[in-house]
Amino acid sequence: MSRLAYLTISVVLTFSSTAISVIADESILRDGKIGYVMTDLFWSVYQTPGGSEECPRGYNDGPREQFEKLFPAHEYLTVEETQLKQEIATWHPNTDPEEFEFFEVEGELSWGLNLDGEVDPNDFVHPDGSIGIDNEVYRAVGCIIGFRGPDGVEYIFQNKAIIDRVYNRMMIQLADVDSLENDESVTVNWFRGMDRLLTDATGQKAMSGGTQRIDRRWGESLIRQSTGKIEDGILTTDPIDELVIPWMNLSVPSVHIFRDARLQLNLSSEQATGLLAGYADVDTWYYQLIRNDSTHHLSNGQISGISLYKALRRLADAYPDADLGHNTAISTALDIKMTQVYVVDPLEENSE
């Protein structure tokens, strides 16, 4: 076979393969709609081996380590003077100075988005070179072992709860979609689903093609709508003033509240992956953590709630409260994975 003939066949096959892929993506659309259900969600933590770049001074102490330093002679003290004192400080945190140094992330790189449209000296740089990245939650938790993958206790259990718990079953449905490759304007609806995920035999890998009914009763208050656009297969949405995400971990119902929440997702006919970013309400963020995790679980991840709350308050960078005298929200980004589902609306079924 001549080189020209070989190249011609290669081009034709490549074109055909691409065309088939595009057709497959578009055939999944039903009346210009496609749904995706959340399967993975966790705070975006940029990591280097051993934390050499972002945590050059090491990782933060947890409750056990701090307890030993605070009460070296604890066997001679009462429970009220030791354990209960620390528990009270965990559940009723403040911003008073403490004697422990808190290690914040020192590297300049971070995953995330430019939320405020500005470039400030304190902003991070994205690994792809984009500047002005706002992700102060990462600055607070990046040097805490429990928030680092793949072995961190929060990384494992909070993310695992997304796929295990129907309570956490958040999904989006794109409407007015002409193409998953390029579309100047699409509608993005947020719902909570009511069903377990379609998984493989292990129960750990979500499969595309399942069905999710919209929770129009208990999930009505979670419904949100925004707009967006698709460019080269990437969906970018406009900010939502307030997005509430249910997040149960270890059987304790709780939520996260995000202001100016937006998505940046790589779309296909089977999945959507990327970032959920915005400003997290600090108090909601903190109490979701400690309500779901006792001091015992926090200790396993070397997470001092007392120290972390002070860091979150110190680094909060949005939504100032004039009466309280401090910012109430902190910039963040979360790694999000979603798989394609067929969304069923009970309202439409009942109207037929």
C-alpha positions in Angstrom: 0.0 0.0 0.0 1.3 3.4 -0.9 2.0 6.0 1.7 -0.7 8.3 0.2 -3.3 5.6 0.3 -2.4 4.8 3.9 -2.7 8.4 4.9 -6.0 8.7 3.1 -7.5 5.7 4.8 -6.2 7.0 8.2 -7.8 10.4 7.7 -11.1 8.8 6.7 -11.1 6.4 9.7 -10.2 9.2 12.0 -13.0 11.4 10.6 -15.5 8.6 10.8 -14.5 7.8 14.4 -15.0 11.4 15.4 -18.3 11.7 13.5 -19.6 8.5 15.2 -18.5 9.8 18.6 -20.3 13.1 18.0 -23.4 11.3 16.8 -23.4 9.1 19.9 -23.1 12.1 22.1 -26.0 13.9 20.5 -28.2 10.8 20.3 -28.3 10.7 24.1 -30.2 14.0 24.1 -34.0 13.8 24.7 -35.9 16.9 23.7 -32.7 18.8 24.1 -32.1 17.5 27.6 -29.5 15.4 29.4 -29.0 14.6 33.0 -26.0 13.9 35.2 -26.0 12.6 38.8 -23.2 13.3 41.2 -20.9 10.4 42.1 -17.8 12.1 43.6 -17.4 15.3 45.4 -14.5 16.5 47.5 -12.4 19.6 48.2 -9.8 20.3 45.5 -6.4 19.8 47.1 -3.3 20.3 45.0 -0.7 17.8 46.2 3.0 17.1 45.6 4.8 14.0 46.9 5.1 14.3 50.7 3.7 17.8 50.5 7.2 19.1 49.6 6.0 22.2 47.8 2.8 23.1 49.5 3.7 22.0 53.1 7.4 22.4 53.5 7.1 22.7 57.3 5.1 19.5 57.6 1.5 18.7 58.5 -0.7 20.1 61.3 -1.2 18.4 64.6 -4.5 16.8 65.4 -6.5 16.6 68.6 -4.4 13.8 70.1 -1.1 15.6 69.4 -2.4 18.9 70.8 -3.9 17.2 73.8 -0.5 15.7 74.8 1.1 19.1 74.5 -1.6 21.0 76.4 -1.9 18.5 79.2 1.4 16.6 79.7 0.2 15.7 83.2 -3.4 14.9 82.2 -3.5 11.8 84.5 -3.5 14.2 87.5 -6.3 16.4 86.0 -10.0 15.9 85.9 -12.0 15.0 82.7 -13.6 18.4 83.0 -10.2 20.1 82.9 -9.0 18.2 79.9 -11.3 16.2 77.5 -14.5 18.2 78.2 -12.6 21.5 78.0 -11.4 20.6 74.5 -14.8 19.3 73.4 -16.4 22.5 74.5 -13.8 24.5 72.5 -14.5 22.4 69.5 -18.3 22.8 69.6 -18.2 26.5 70.6 -15.2 27.8 68.6 -13.8 31.3 68.6 -11.1 33.3 66.9 -8.9 33.9 69.9 -5.2 33.3 69.4 -3.9 29.9 70.3 -0.5 28.6 71.3 -0.2 26.2 68.3 1.2 27.4 65.0 -1.1 26.5 62.1 0.6 25.5 58.9 -1.2 27.0 55.9 -0.4 26.0 52.3 2.7 27.9 51.1 2.9 26.9 47.5 1.6 29.1 44.7 -0.3 26.4 42.8 -3.9 25.4 43.3 -6.8 23.9 41.5 -9.8 26.2 41.2 -11.3 29.1 39.4 -11.0 32.9 39.4 -14.2 33.6 41.3 -14.0 37.4 41.6 -12.6 38.2 38.2 -9.6 39.9 39.8 -5.9 39.0 40.2 -4.7 39.7 43.8 -1.2 39.1 45.3 -2.7 36.4 47.5 -4.3 34.4 44.7 -3.1 31.0 43.5 -1.9 30.0 40.1 -3.6 27.1 38.3 -1.2 24.3 37.2 -2.1 25.2 33.6 -0.8 28.8 34.2 -4.1 30.6 34.8 -3.8 33.3 37.4 -6.1 34.7 40.0 -7.3 31.4 41.4 -9.4 31.7 44.5 -9.3 28.7 46.8 -8.8 29.7 50.5 -10.3 26.4 51.7 -7.3 24.7 50.2 -5.0 27.1 52.0 -6.6 26.0 55.2 -6.9 22.2 54.7 -4.0 21.5 52.3 -1.6 20.7 55.2 -4.0 18.5 57.2 -3.5 14.8 56.5 -7.2 14.0 56.7 -8.0 16.1 53.7 -5.3 14.7 51.4 -5.8 11.8 49.1 -5.7 8.9 48.7 -5.6 7.9 52.4 -7.1 10.9 54.3 -10.0 10.0 56.4 -12.2 12.9 55.1 -11.1 12.2 51.5 -12.2 8.6 51.8 -15.4 8.8 53.8 -16.9 12.2 52.7 -16.4 11.3 49.1 -17.7 7.7 49.6 -20.8 9.0 51.1 -21.8 10.8 47.9 -22.3 7.5 46.1 -23.6 5.5 49.1 -26.3 7.9 50.5 -29.5 8.7 48.6 -29.7 11.8 50.9 -26.7 13.2 48.9 -28.2 12.4 45.5 -27.7 15.8 43.8 -27.9 16.0 40.0 -28.1 18.5 37.2 -30.2 18.4 34.0 -29.1 20.5 31.0 -31.9 21.8 28.8 -32.1 23.6 25.5 -29.0 21.7 24.4 -28.3 21.6 20.7 -24.9 20.0 21.0 -22.6 18.7 23.8 -19.7 20.0 21.8 -20.7 23.7 21.3 -23.8 25.6 22.4 -23.9 29.3 23.1 -26.7 29.0 25.7 -28.1 26.1 27.8 -30.2 26.0 30.9 -28.9 24.2 34.0 -31.3 22.8 36.6 -30.2 21.4 39.9 -32.4 18.7 41.6 -32.1 16.1 44.3 -32.8 12.6 43.1 -34.6 9.8 45.0 -33.0 6.7 43.8 -29.9 4.6 44.3 -27.2 4.7 41.6 -26.8 2.2 38.9 -23.5 0.5 39.7 -21.3 -2.3 38.5 -21.1 -5.6 40.5 -18.7 -4.1 43.0 -21.3 -1.4 44.0 -18.5 1.2 43.9 -18.5 2.3 40.3 -21.5 4.2 39.0 -22.7 3.3 35.5 -24.3 5.7 33.0 -27.8 5.1 31.8 -29.6 4.9 35.1 -32.8 6.7 36.1 -33.3 9.3 38.8 -36.7 10.6 39.9 -36.7 14.3 41.0 -37.4 14.7 44.7 -40.3 17.2 44.5 -41.2 16.8 48.2 -38.2 16.9 50.5 -35.9 18.3 47.8 -38.0 21.1 46.6 -36.0 23.8 48.5 -32.8 22.5 46.8 -34.0 23.2 43.2 -31.9 25.9 41.5 -31.6 27.1 37.9 -28.8 28.9 36.1 -27.6 29.3 32.5 -24.4 28.4 30.8 -22.5 27.7 27.6 -20.6 24.8 26.1 -17.4 25.4 24.3 -15.3 22.5 22.9 -17.1 20.1 25.2 -16.7 22.2 28.3 -19.7 23.5 30.2 -19.3 26.7 32.1 -22.2 28.0 34.1 -23.2 31.4 35.4 -23.1 31.8 39.2 -26.0 30.8 41.4 -26.5 33.2 44.4 -26.9 30.4 46.9 -26.6 26.6 46.2 -27.4 24.2 49.0 -25.8 20.7 48.7 -27.0 18.0 51.1 -24.0 16.1 52.5 -24.5 13.3 54.9 -21.5 11.5 56.2 -21.6 8.7 58.9 -25.4 9.0 59.0 -25.6 12.6 60.1 -27.8 14.8 57.8 -26.2 18.1 57.0 -25.6 20.6 54.2 -23.1 22.9 52.6 -24.0 26.3 51.4 -22.2 27.8 48.5 -22.6 31.4 47.3 -21.8 32.4 43.7 -21.6 28.7 42.8 -20.7 27.7 39.3 -19.6 24.6 37.4 -16.8 23.9 34.9 -17.4 20.5 33.5 -16.0 18.3 30.6 -19.1 16.8 29.0 -19.6 13.5 27.2 -22.6 11.3 26.6 -21.6 9.2 29.7 -20.2 11.5 32.2 -19.3 15.1 33.3 -16.2 15.8 35.3 -14.6 19.0 36.5 -15.1 21.6 39.2 -17.8 23.0 41.4 -16.5 26.4 42.8 -17.9 29.2 44.8 -17.8 30.7 48.3 -18.6 28.3 51.2 -20.4 29.6 54.2 -17.8 29.2 57.0 -20.1 28.2 59.9 -22.0 25.7 57.8 -18.7 24.3 56.5 -17.3 23.8 60.0 -20.4 22.4 61.6 -20.9 19.9 58.7 -17.5 18.6 59.6 -17.8 18.2 63.3 -21.4 17.0 63.3 -20.4 14.2 61.0 -17.1 13.4 62.6 -16.6 13.0 66.3 -13.3 13.9 67.9 -12.3 10.3 67.5 -12.7 10.4 63.7 -11.1 13.9 63.4 -8.1 12.5 65.4 -7.6 9.8 62.8 -7.0 12.5 60.2 -5.1 14.8 62.5 -7.8 17.4 62.2 -8.0 19.8 65.1 -11.5 21.5 64.8 -10.4 24.2 67.2 -7.4 25.2 65.0 -9.2 24.7 61.7 -12.1 27.0 62.6 -9.6 29.8 63.4 -7.9 29.3 60.1 -11.2 29.3 58.1 -12.3 32.5 59.8 -8.8 34.1 59.3 -8.8 33.2 55.6 -12.5 33.9 54.8 -12.5 36.3 51.8 -16.1 37.1 50.8 -19.5 38.2 52.0 -18.5 40.5 54.9 -21.0 41.0 57.7 -20.9 44.6 59.0 -22.5 43.7 62.3 -20.2 40.8 62.9 -17.1 42.6 61.6 -15.7 39.7 59.5 -16.2 37.8 56.3 -18.7 35.0 56.4 -17.7 32.9 53.4 -14.5 31.4 52.0 -13.5 30.7 48.4 -13.3 27.0 47.5 -13.3 24.5 44.6 -14.4 20.9 44.7 -13.5 18.1 42.3 -16.8 16.7 41.0 -17.7 13.7 38.9 -21.1 13.0 37.5 -22.5 10.1 35.4 -25.3 10.4 32.8 -28.8 9.5 34.0 -32.3 9.8 32.6 -34.2 12.4 34.8 -37.8 11.6 35.6 -40.0 14.4 36.8 -43.1 13.2 38.9 -44.9 16.4 37.9 -44.7 15.5 34.3 -45.7 11.9 34.9 -48.8 13.0 37.0 -49.9 15.5 34.2 -50.1 12.7 31.6 
